[in-house]
Amino acid sequence: MTEWWCHTPRALEQRRGAWRWNRVSVSAFDQFKQIDDELRAARPELTRIGIQAVRSAIKRADEAMASFFRRWVTAERSRAPRASSPAVGSKAPSTTNRFLGPCGASDQVRKMPSSVCATYLAADPYGGPMRISLWPTTAQSWADLLDAASYAAETGWDGVWVADHFMPNTASADGPMLECFTVLAGLATAVPRVRLGSLVAGNTYRHPAVLAKMVATLDHLSGGRAVLGLGAGWQENEHHAYGIEFSDVPGRLSRLEEACAVVRGLFDGDRTTVSGRYYTVTDAPAQPRPVQSRLPLLVGGGGEKVTLRITARWADEWNTWGTPDHLAQKGAVLDRHCEAIGRDPREITRSAQVVVDLDGAGQPFDRPMPKVSGSPAQLQELLGGYVEAGVGEFIGPDWNLGTGAPRRELMDRFLAEVALPFRNT
């Protein structure tokens, strides 16, 4: 769980300062401080002796911190109103920097409503209810993409997501573009631990029964780590270039809804029959079944009338681009679609992404995607806003991070300086 802390001096330094603001449990704090001093003494030796020599000390520190925060949350709950948990998609009372969590100074933490703070920390003794995942571009070489995904797995990221496109969405369409599911198959056998998913597969590119077989096989290759992200398809130039029918928006969305029925049936049943306007499968076998008892189906998109209705009916997870305010607004619409069919909206995990520029260290990026620049504290406010909006996973594109050592350095900084209070591991 914690080996990734030792990969960079900055991460170890962050570990030292992350937990010192609370005064509820003095004994637990003192216990952690003593063990943390051992870690700091070991720091100069890390490059020579590696992680194994300090693993036991790290484990003890984790146990101390867990005890520390359990006592703190208990104390906060004793002071909180009984009906303290904010509803999904609701907005907590306004405070200053309320989601800085354990990296915030004590005066900032005291401004947090105790009910919100207790709810926020209760899911995890380390303070975070959020997955942090990486989105490496497929417009780079396989070696560079594998390097990014492998480093993400080694250093504690929770998932690796891959886009499904065949060519750039530019006037010239020049430039390399690796194919999504071939990449995911390669990652499944080369990269351990992290979830692996498409963000998102264009439904128009493959018959959904064939896609379901591909992803079930991916689940076996990865040992049960696959997620099928599926969307209606939108990039018109590659449809025309490759001779794939594009249709209009209503046609693509109707196909998406039928496709969800096909893939869900093939993931969950031994035989599946679907008779639709666009797709028909008849007593289709589905062996081998996925490794996961329920392979997650993620629906991507933010269309309020149709896409979010499809999400409410079929999805285990939902993803869209946007800032926290955008996610909160779209999430409220999704909640209403769930309520209309009697489904608990909390059954659907929500994820989001923007391109992040930490302290202006990213490379120039001019694509028309949502982008947020800021200091670590400002980006923590961003993640806090996502938590408030009910988002359970933040996905960071690497599109402005470069490759090699500069990218690894920025990945480390984001985890240690921004994402630490929000982790779900």
N, C-alpha and C positions, 0 to 999 in steps of 0.2 A: 504493500500500500504506500510506503513512504520512501522507497529507495530513490525516487526521482529527486528528492530534496538535495541529494548529495552531488548532483551533476555539475553545479556551478557554485562558486563562492557567493554570488549574489543571492542564490536561493537559500543557502545556509544562513546568510546574514538576515534575510527576510524572516526565516524561522525564528531567530532570536528575538526580534522585535514584535512578532505578530500576536503574542498572547499576554502582554504585560499590563493591560489596561484595567483588568478586573481586580477588585479587592474583596469580593464576597468570600472567597475561600483562600485564606492566607496559607494554610498548610499545603494545599494542593499547588498553589503558586510556588511556594518555596521548594517543593519537591521537584517541580518542573525546572525551576531556575538552577538547581544543583545539577540536574542531568543535562540541561542545556549547556552549562559550563563545560561539562565533559565533551560535548559535541564540538564546542568552540576550540577546546584544546586539541581535539583530533583533526581539526580542519587542515592544518598545514601538511598532515600526513595523507590526506585523501588521495592526492595524485600518485603517491608512492604505494600505498597499501590497498587502495580501492575500497569499495563499499562494504565488503564482508566484515572487515575489522571493526566497523562501528555500527553494524546492523543491530546488535543487541542493545547498544545504548539508544539508538533511535527507537527501538521497540519500547523500551522503558519510558522514553520521553513521550511517545504516543499514549501509553497507558496513563501517564500522569496528566497529560493534557485532556484526555477523555474524561478522567475523573473530575478534573478542574471544571470543565464546561458542564458536565452533568449537574454538579452542585450549583453552578451559576444559574442554569436554566431552571432548576427547582426553585431557587430563591426568587427568580423573576416571576415564575408562574404564581408563587404564593402572594405576590403583590398585584397580579394582573386580574382584570375582571374575568368572570367565568366564560362569557361568550367572547373570547378574545381572538379567535382565528379569523382573519379576513377571508371573505368568500373568493372563489376563483374569479379573477378578472376585476375584483373590486379594488378600490384605491385606499391605501392606508392613510391615516391622518398625516398631514403634511409636517415634516420635520426637516432639520438641516442634516444632510449627509447621513441619513438614517440607515443606509445599508452598507456603510463602511465595515461593519462587523469587527472582528478581532484586530484588523489592521488600523482601525480608527483610534484616535486619542480618547482618553476617558471622558473629556467634556463633550465630545461628539456622541459617544455612546449614551451618556446620561440624557441627551436630547431625544433618544429613540423612545417611542412608546414602549413600555415594558411588555405589553401584550404582543406587539409586532416583533420585538426582539426575541422573546421567548419562542414564538412560533417559528421565527426564521432560523433559530439555532437548534430547535428540537429535532429536526430531521437528521442532523449529523453533528457529533461533538466537535467537529472542526468548523462548523458554522456555515456550511453551504449546501443548498438544495439544488445545485446546478451541475450538469455535465458541461465540460469544455472540450470542444472537438475542433479538428483541423479540416480545411477544405483545400487540398493541393490542386492547383490547376493542371488540367491534362494538356495544356499547351506547352509543356516542358518535356524534357527527355524522360524516358523510363528511369534512368539512373537517378536523376534529380528528384523525381516524384517518389521513388522508393526511399531515397535518403530522407525526405521530409516525413513520410509515413513511419519509417522505422524509428526516427528520432522522436516522433510524437508518442509512439508506443513505449519507448525506453524511458521517457521523461514524465509520463503521467497523464497525457491527454487521454480522453475517454473514447473518441471515435475518429474515424477518417472517412470523409465523404467525397464522392467523385461525381462530377457533372457528366451528363449524357449528351454529347454533341459530336459531330463528325467533322466540322470545319468552323473556322472563326466566323463570327457574325459581323463581318466588315464588307465594304464594297468590293475589295479585291479578293477576299476570302483566302488570302495567302497565309501560310504558317502551319505548323504541325498541330495535330489534335489526336491524342490517343483515344481509343474506344473504351467506353466506360466499363463494361462488364468483363472484358479481357483484362483490364487493369485490376478490377476488384478480385478476379480469380488469382492473379499474380500476387496481390497483397495478401490474400487469404492464406497462401502457403508460405509467404516470406515474412509476414509481420504478425507478431503474436498479440493477444490480449484485447486490442481495441475493437469496438464495433465497426462494421464496414457497411456502407450503404451508398445507394445512388441518390443524387440530389439534383434533379430528380430524373428518373427515366422518362423519356418521351414516349407516351403510349402509342403514338402513331408509327413508331419505328419497328415494332415487333408485335406479332400476334400475342395476346396476353397469356395464352396457354403455353406457348414456347417460353415466354419470359418467366412464367411461374416455374417451369422446369429448370431454367437457368439459375434462378435465385435459390431454389431448393438445393441444387447441386452446390452453389456457392456456400450455403449454410453448412454442408458437409465438409467442404474444403477448409472452412474457417473454424470448424468445431462449434458451430452454433452462435455465430456473431453477425449474421447477415441481417440487413434491413432493406426492404424494398421501398424506395421512394419513387412515387409514380405521379406524373402530371399529364395534362392534356397534350402537351407539345406546343411550342410557340415559334421556333426559329425557322422562318419561312424559307430562307435561302437554301438550307440543306435539304429540305423536302424537294425543292425544285431541282437541285443539282443531282440528287440521288434517285429521282423518279419516285418519290414517296408521296402518296396522296396527302394533301394538307387540309382540305375541307375548310369550312367556316368555324367560328367559335362555337355555336350551338352543336354543330356536328362533332367537333372534337370533344366537347364536354359529354355528349351522349355516349360516345365511344369510351371515354374514361370511366363513366359509371358502370357500363357493362363489363369493362375490363376488371374493375374491382371485384365484381361478382365472380368472374372467372378465376382470378388468382387466389381470392380468399377460399373458394371452393376447393381448388387444387392443393392449397397449403394445408387445409384442415380435414379433407375427406379422402377416403380411399378411391372413390369414383365421383365424378362431377358431370352434371348435365346442365348446360345453360343454353337457352334458345332466345337469342336476342336479335335485334335488327341488324347489328353489325358483326357480332361474334356468336358462333354456335359451337359448342363442344358437346359430344354425346357419349355418356358413360366413359368419360376420359379417365384412365388410371393415373394415379399420383404416387408412384413408388420410385425411389424411396421418399418417404415423407421428410420434411425438414427436421433437423436435429432439435430445434426449439419446439416446445409444445405449441406455441403460437408465434410464428414468425411475424415480426411487426410489419404492418403495411402503413407507410407514411404517405399522405397525400400532400402535394405541394401546390400552393397558390392561394390567392386572397380574394377571389371573386365571391361576393357576398350572397348572391342569389342562388348560384348553382354549385360552385366549387366547395364552399363551406357546407352546403347541404350534403354533398357527396361525402365530405370529410366526416360529418356527424354520423352518417349512416355506416361507413365502411372503415374508417381509419383508426389505427392504434396511435398514430402520431400525426402531427400537422406541422408544416414548415412554410414560412414565407419570409421574404426580405423585409427589413424595416426597423425603425427605431422603436423604443418601448411604447411611445404613445400610439404608434401605428399598430403594434401588436395588441395593445390593450383594446383598441377600438375593434379590430378584426376579431379578437378573441371573444368579445361580448356578443358579436353576431354569431360566432360558432356556438357559444353557450345557448343562444336562443334556438338555433337549429337542433341542438341536442335535446333541449327541453321539449320541443315540438314532437319528438319521437319517443320521449320517455327515457332518454339515455343520460347518465351522469356525465357532465362535461369533464369531470376530473379523470375519466378513463382515457382521455386523449392527451398524450404528452405533446407539449408545444416547443418548437425550436425556432430560432431566428438567426439571421446573420446580417452584419454590415462589414464593410472593409474598414479595418482599424489601422490608424496611424498613431503609434505610441511616441509621444514627444517629437513628432516630426521626423522620426528615423526611417520611415518607409520610403520606398522608391516612388517616383511620380506615377500617378494612376489617373487616367482620364476616361475610363469607361463609365457609362451612366448608371452606376450602382450606388446605393446609399453608402456613405463614407463618414466616419467619425474620427476626428483627430483630437488629441488631448493628452494631458499628463496622466500618470497612474491614478491619481485621485479622481480626475474627471472621468476616466474610463471605468473606475469602480462605481461611480454614480450611474454610468450607462448600464452596467450589469445589474446594479441594484434596481434600476427601473424595469429591466426585463423580469427580474424575480417578482416585483410587484405586479407586473402584467401577467403573471402565471406561466412564464417561459421556463422550461426545465432544462434546456440545452442551448448553449451559445456556440455557434459554429463560426470559426474565424478563417476566412479565405487567406491563402498565402500569396495572393496575386501581386502584392506590393512589397513582399519581403525579400525578393531576390532568391538566391540559392546558396547552398553550402554553409560556411561558417556564419556569414551575416544573418541568414535566415534562422539558423539555430539559436543565435544570440537573441534575436527578437522573440522567438518562441519562448525561450527561457524567461526573458523579461516579462512577457505577458502573463505567464503562469505565476511567477514569483511576486511581481509588483502589482498586478491587477486582479488576477483571478483567484488568488489564495483564499479570500474569505468566502468564496462562493462555491468551492469545490464540493463534489458529491462522491468523493472517493475516500 
